[in-house]
Amino acid sequence: MPHSLSSSHIDARAFIERKREGGRIAPAEWHALIRDYADGIVPDYQMSALMMACFLRGLDTGEMTALMEAMLASGATIDLTHLAAPRVDKHSTGGVGDKVSLVLAPLIAALGVAVPMVSGRGLGHTGGTLDKLESIPGFRTRLTLAEARAQVERLGCAMIGQTAEIAPADRKLYALRDATATVESIPLIAASIVSKKLAEGLTGLVLDVKRGSGAFMPELARGLELARTMVELGTTHGVPTVALLTAMDRPLGRACGNALEIEEAIHALHGEGPADLMEVTFALGTEMLLLAGVARTADAARFAMTDAIRGGAAARKLAEIIEAQGGNPGVVEDPAVLPQAAACEIFTAVREGVVARVEPRAVGRGIIALGGGRTTVEDTVDPTVGFVISASPGDRVSSGEPLATVFARDAEGIAAGMAALREAITIADAAVAPLPLVSHRVTASGVEELGAHRAAV
């Protein structure tokens, strides 16, 4: 039976024991626990133990919903109900080379949709949108709610992190889970993402759920379960929600690393993005525009996005956002403004054959080894390091052919990067067909399989 609660502080140890033994934490108990954690009364070491117990034992739907609502209630929300424009955001479950948010937020805002985007930092082997944005000289992701609200009113978009005002309990848990290997849990991922998104005051939400070897949920069944869980959470809390399952069995695009991905996103907004990046971007953007009511059909949505890129409106919107948040908008016209790595070296094919695999987890771990990610909460990130990988599964290559470039701080970093690429890139006599870039669409009505390919405009 649930423990009775009083106005005194809760007994976190009792909850750890109960969940460790497979018991259930009641909704009122979750609210009290998260309140005390946000207030600093429950220490990180106890919450770490509880998260591991939840990771191993799971949470039922009622527990997950209570955790999400408690994290949402731990802070304030962005009140944008007075805006005439629809308010739609997109969130990814995380991948390697996934810079879609950097392209999509200014693109959709340029089409008249308010995008109050609250993003996170790198988690596990995956990169984080905030770390990428902060590689732009001067860019501030730590806006107050009042600043974010004013910017969305004026520009239609703000790209921020969780402040002490927005779901602060989730902000603490997010970093804690990264450092304690408790990321890959459907209830914890769903509660974390949806709590942040509900705090944005949205009228629609689009989710990018990754599948494949580089995803937190590699298996299709688990990816679909996560998608259905988040769609149900969002929809039942008044936010129409759509999820797409997209491939993460290889990095998305060519650039992997914070400043490198900003540069590739800028090229994409100028109409020069890699085909796979643009396919995923257009698929997610289509769902955003349909939810917003800005486009009536998928074809109309794709035409509008293509026009915004070709006409320069999307790139101009990114420059406006960067300038408003303290960054150097000149980066949009000259990406050389970005910080540059001190050393670089070409990685070449050791034999003739076919690129059979570009393993995203190995690439992600390589970025961390170079200093471009975190192994502890306190780690600082070097924005300059990473990889540009030109090779894709299925490519036929010759011995000695360039496949990638390592960007590093020094010779030691170059060696670490080359070792990571040797692990990540496999050349064989043949390659297995990669996963379709966009494979499934999940709504409150059910799951739709989209087929092997969705052509980008």
C-alpha positions in Angstrom: 0.0 0.0 0.0 1.2 3.6 -0.6 2.7 5.3 2.3 0.6 8.1 3.8 1.9 11.6 3.1 2.0 14.6 5.4 3.3 18.1 5.0 6.7 16.8 6.1 9.3 15.7 3.6 9.0 12.3 2.1 11.1 9.3 2.8 13.0 8.7 -0.4 14.7 5.6 0.9 11.4 3.9 1.3 10.4 4.6 -2.3 13.8 3.2 -3.5 13.2 0.0 -1.5 9.6 -0.3 -2.8 10.5 0.2 -6.4 13.6 -2.0 -6.1 11.2 -4.8 -5.0 8.8 -4.2 -7.9 6.3 -2.1 -6.0 4.4 0.9 -7.2 4.8 4.6 -6.2 1.4 6.4 -6.1 0.7 9.7 -8.0 0.7 11.8 -4.8 4.0 10.2 -3.8 5.6 11.0 -7.1 4.5 14.7 -6.8 5.9 14.9 -3.3 9.1 13.2 -4.3 9.7 15.4 -7.3 8.9 18.5 -5.3 11.5 17.6 -2.7 14.0 16.7 -5.4 13.5 20.0 -7.2 13.9 21.8 -3.8 17.2 20.1 -3.1 15.9 18.1 -0.2 16.2 14.7 -1.9 19.9 14.3 -2.9 21.2 13.2 -6.3 22.5 9.9 -4.9 19.1 8.8 -3.7 17.4 9.9 -7.0 20.1 8.0 -8.9 19.3 4.9 -7.0 15.5 5.4 -7.6 16.1 6.0 -11.3 18.1 2.8 -11.6 15.3 0.9 -9.8 12.7 2.5 -12.2 15.0 1.6 -15.1 15.1 -2.1 -14.0 11.6 -2.5 -12.7 9.7 -0.2 -15.0 6.8 2.2 -14.4 3.1 1.6 -15.1 1.1 4.1 -17.1 -0.2 5.8 -14.0 3.3 6.2 -12.5 4.7 7.5 -15.8 1.9 10.0 -16.1 2.3 11.1 -12.5 6.1 11.6 -12.9 5.5 13.6 -16.1 2.9 15.8 -14.4 5.1 16.3 -11.3 8.0 17.4 -13.4 5.8 19.8 -15.4 4.4 21.2 -12.1 7.9 21.7 -10.7 8.2 24.9 -12.8 6.4 27.4 -14.9 5.1 27.3 -18.5 5.5 29.6 -21.4 2.1 31.3 -21.8 1.6 32.0 -25.5 -2.2 31.5 -25.7 -2.6 35.1 -26.7 -0.8 34.5 -30.0 -2.9 34.2 -33.1 -0.3 31.9 -34.7 -0.4 28.1 -34.1 2.4 26.9 -31.7 4.1 23.7 -32.8 7.4 22.1 -31.8 9.4 19.1 -32.8 11.5 16.8 -30.5 14.0 14.0 -31.4 14.8 11.1 -29.1 18.4 11.6 -30.0 20.9 10.5 -32.7 24.3 11.0 -34.1 24.6 13.8 -36.7 21.0 14.7 -36.0 20.9 18.5 -36.6 17.3 18.5 -37.9 16.1 20.9 -35.1 18.7 23.5 -36.3 17.1 23.4 -39.8 13.5 22.9 -38.9 12.9 25.6 -36.2 13.8 28.6 -38.4 12.3 26.9 -41.5 8.9 26.4 -39.9 9.0 29.8 -38.1 9.6 31.4 -41.5 6.2 29.9 -42.6 4.2 31.6 -39.9 4.2 29.0 -37.2 5.4 29.9 -33.6 8.1 27.4 -32.6 9.0 27.8 -28.9 11.7 25.1 -28.9 13.1 23.8 -25.6 16.0 21.5 -26.3 18.5 19.5 -24.3 22.2 18.7 -24.2 24.0 15.7 -25.3 22.7 12.5 -23.7 24.8 9.3 -23.8 26.4 8.8 -27.2 24.1 11.4 -28.9 24.6 15.1 -29.5 22.5 17.8 -28.0 20.9 20.8 -29.8 22.0 23.2 -27.0 25.7 22.2 -27.2 25.5 22.8 -31.0 23.9 26.2 -30.7 26.4 27.3 -28.1 29.2 26.7 -30.6 27.9 29.8 -32.4 30.0 32.7 -30.9 27.9 34.5 -28.3 24.7 32.5 -28.6 22.7 32.3 -25.4 20.5 29.3 -24.8 19.7 30.4 -21.2 16.8 32.8 -21.7 14.3 33.5 -19.0 10.7 32.6 -19.8 9.9 36.3 -20.2 12.7 36.6 -22.8 11.7 33.5 -24.6 8.0 34.6 -24.7 9.0 38.1 -26.0 11.2 36.6 -28.7 8.5 34.1 -29.9 6.1 37.0 -30.1 8.5 39.0 -32.2 10.3 36.5 -34.3 8.1 33.4 -34.1 10.9 31.2 -32.6 13.2 30.9 -29.6 15.7 28.0 -29.2 16.4 27.6 -25.5 17.3 25.2 -22.8 15.5 24.4 -19.6 16.0 27.2 -17.2 15.2 26.9 -13.5 11.7 28.0 -14.5 10.9 25.2 -17.1 10.4 21.7 -15.6 13.4 22.2 -13.3 13.1 18.7 -11.8 13.3 17.2 -15.3 16.4 19.3 -16.0 18.1 17.8 -13.0 17.0 14.3 -13.8 18.0 14.6 -17.4 21.7 15.3 -16.5 21.6 12.6 -13.8 20.3 9.9 -16.1 23.0 10.7 -18.6 25.7 10.2 -16.0 24.2 7.1 -14.4 23.3 4.9 -17.5 19.5 5.1 -17.0 18.6 6.7 -20.3 17.2 3.8 -22.2 13.8 3.6 -20.4 10.6 4.2 -22.3 8.6 5.7 -19.3 11.6 7.9 -18.3 12.2 9.1 -21.8 8.5 9.7 -22.4 7.9 11.6 -19.2 11.0 13.8 -19.7 10.2 14.8 -23.3 6.5 15.4 -22.8 6.9 17.4 -19.6 9.2 19.8 -21.4 6.9 20.1 -24.4 3.7 20.7 -22.4 5.6 23.5 -20.6 5.8 25.3 -24.0 2.1 25.9 -24.3 1.9 24.1 -27.7 -1.1 23.5 -30.0 0.7 20.6 -31.7 3.8 18.4 -31.2 5.8 16.3 -33.7 8.2 13.6 -32.4 11.1 12.1 -34.2 11.6 8.6 -32.7 14.9 7.1 -33.8 15.3 3.4 -34.5 18.3 1.3 -35.4 21.7 0.6 -33.8 22.4 4.2 -32.9 19.1 4.9 -31.2 18.3 4.6 -27.5 15.5 2.2 -28.6 17.2 0.2 -31.4 14.4 -2.3 -32.0 11.4 -1.4 -34.1 8.9 -2.7 -31.5 10.5 -0.6 -28.7 10.6 2.4 -30.9 6.9 2.0 -31.7 6.1 1.5 -28.1 7.9 4.7 -27.2 6.2 6.6 -30.0 2.7 5.4 -28.9 3.4 6.2 -25.3 4.4 9.8 -26.0 1.6 10.3 -28.5 -0.9 9.2 -25.9 0.7 11.4 -23.2 0.6 14.5 -25.4 -2.8 13.9 -26.8 -4.5 13.1 -23.4 -3.0 16.4 -22.1 -4.6 18.5 -24.8 -1.7 18.6 -27.4 -2.3 16.8 -30.7 0.8 14.7 -31.2 2.3 12.9 -34.1 5.4 10.7 -34.2 7.6 9.6 -37.1 10.0 6.7 -36.8 13.3 7.6 -38.5 16.5 5.7 -39.2 19.5 5.9 -36.9 21.5 2.9 -38.1 24.0 5.4 -39.6 24.7 9.0 -38.8 22.3 11.6 -40.3 24.0 13.8 -42.8 27.7 14.0 -43.0 28.8 16.3 -40.1 29.0 14.9 -36.6 30.1 17.3 -33.8 28.8 20.6 -32.6 30.2 23.4 -34.7 30.4 21.0 -37.7 26.7 20.3 -37.5 25.9 24.0 -37.2 27.8 24.5 -40.5 25.9 21.7 -42.2 22.6 23.0 -40.9 23.4 26.4 -42.4 24.2 24.8 -45.8 20.9 23.0 -45.6 19.0 26.3 -45.1 20.8 27.6 -48.2 19.5 24.6 -50.1 22.8 22.6 -50.0 21.9 20.0 -47.3 22.6 16.3 -47.7 19.7 14.4 -49.2 19.1 12.2 -46.1 19.0 15.2 -43.8 16.6 17.0 -46.0 14.3 14.0 -46.4 13.9 13.7 -42.6 13.6 17.5 -42.2 10.8 17.7 -44.8 9.0 14.7 -43.4 8.9 16.2 -39.9 8.2 19.7 -41.2 5.3 18.4 -43.1 3.7 17.1 -40.0 4.3 20.4 -38.2 2.6 22.4 -40.9 -0.3 20.0 -41.1 -0.8 20.2 -37.3 -0.6 24.0 -37.5 -3.2 24.1 -40.2 -0.8 26.2 -42.4 -0.8 23.5 -45.1 -3.8 21.3 -46.0 -1.8 18.6 -47.8 1.7 17.0 -47.5 2.5 18.3 -51.0 1.5 21.8 -50.1 3.7 21.6 -47.0 6.7 20.4 -48.9 6.3 23.1 -51.6 6.1 25.8 -48.9 9.3 24.6 -47.2 11.2 24.3 -50.5 10.1 27.8 -51.4 11.2 29.2 -48.0 14.6 27.7 -48.5 15.0 28.7 -52.1 13.8 32.3 -51.4 16.1 32.7 -48.5 13.4 33.2 -45.8 14.5 30.3 -43.8 18.2 31.3 -43.6 17.2 34.9 -42.8 15.0 33.6 -39.9 18.0 31.7 -38.5 20.1 34.9 -38.6 17.4 36.8 -36.8 17.2 34.1 -34.1 21.0 34.0 -33.7 21.2 37.8 -33.4 18.3 38.0 -30.9 20.0 35.4 -28.7 23.3 37.2 -28.6 25.1 35.3 -31.3 26.9 36.5 -34.4 24.4 36.4 -37.3 27.2 36.6 -39.8 27.7 32.9 -39.3 24.7 32.3 -41.6 26.6 33.8 -44.5 30.1 32.8 -43.5 30.3 29.6 -41.4 34.0 30.2 -41.0 33.0 32.4 -38.1 32.4 29.2 -36.1 35.3 28.0 -33.9 37.7 25.8 -35.8 39.5 22.6 -34.8 43.3 22.9 -34.4 44.0 19.7 -36.2 42.4 17.6 -38.9 43.3 14.5 -40.9 41.7 12.4 -43.7 40.6 8.9 -42.9 40.9 6.6 -46.0 39.6 3.1 -47.0 42.0 0.3 -46.1 40.7 -1.9 -48.9 38.5 -1.9 -52.0 34.9 -2.9 -51.4 31.5 -1.7 -50.3 30.8 0.4 -47.2 28.8 -2.1 -45.2 28.3 -0.1 -42.1 28.8 3.3 -40.5 28.0 2.6 -36.9 26.6 5.7 -35.2 27.3 4.6 -31.6 31.0 4.2 -32.4 30.9 7.7 -34.1 29.2 9.2 -31.0 31.6 7.6 -28.6 34.4 8.9 -30.8 33.1 12.5 -30.5 33.1 12.1 -26.7 36.7 10.7 -26.8 37.7 13.8 -28.8 36.1 16.1 -26.1 32.9 16.9 -28.0 30.6 15.2 -25.5 30.3 14.4 -21.8 31.1 11.5 -19.5 30.2 13.4 -16.3 27.7 16.2 -15.6 30.6 18.6 -15.0 32.4 18.0 -18.3 32.9 20.9 -20.7 32.4 20.4 -24.4 34.9 21.3 -27.1 32.7 22.6 -29.9 35.3 22.2 -32.7 35.9 18.5 -32.7 34.1 15.7 -34.6 33.9 14.1 -37.9 32.7 14.8 -41.4 31.9 11.4 -42.9 31.3 11.3 -46.7 31.0 7.5 -46.9 27.5 6.0 -46.7 26.4 2.3 -46.5 26.3 0.9 -50.0 29.0 3.1 -51.4 31.6 1.3 -53.5 35.1 2.5 -52.6 38.7 2.0 -53.7 41.7 1.4 -51.4 43.0 4.7 -50.2 39.9 6.6 -51.0 39.0 9.4 -48.5 35.9 8.3 -46.4 35.9 10.9 -43.6 37.8 13.7 -41.9 38.7 13.9 -38.2 38.7 17.3 -36.5 40.5 17.3 -33.2 42.4 19.5 -30.7 45.8 17.8 -31.2 47.6 14.8 -32.4 46.3 12.7 -29.5 42.8 13.6 -30.6 43.5 12.7 -34.2 44.7 9.3 -33.1 41.5 8.8 -31.0 39.3 9.9 -33.9 41.0 7.6 -36.4 40.5 4.7 -34.0 36.8 5.5 -33.6 36.4 5.6 -37.4 38.2 2.3 -37.8 35.6 0.8 -35.4 32.7 2.7 -37.0 33.3 2.1 -40.7 33.2 -1.4 -42.1 34.2 -2.2 -45.7 33.1 -5.6 -47.0 32.2 -7.3 -50.3 28.6 -6.4 -50.0 26.3 -4.3 -47.8 22.9 -5.0 -46.1 20.3 -2.4 -47.2 20.0 0.4 -44.6 16.7 1.1 -42.8 14.3 3.4 -44.6 14.9 7.0 -43.5 11.2 7.5 -42.5 9.4 4.2 -41.8 6.3 4.7 -39.6 3.8 7.4 -38.6 2.1 7.1 -35.2 -1.0 9.1 -34.3 -3.8 8.7 -31.7 -5.5 6.7 -34.4 -2.8 4.1 -34.7 0.4 3.2 -36.6 0.9 3.6 -40.4 3.8 2.0 -42.2 5.1 4.5 -44.8 7.1 2.2 -47.0 10.7 2.0 -48.0 11.1 5.6 -49.1 9.7 9.1 -48.8 11.0 11.4 -51.5 12.1 14.9 -50.5 11.0 17.8 -52.6 
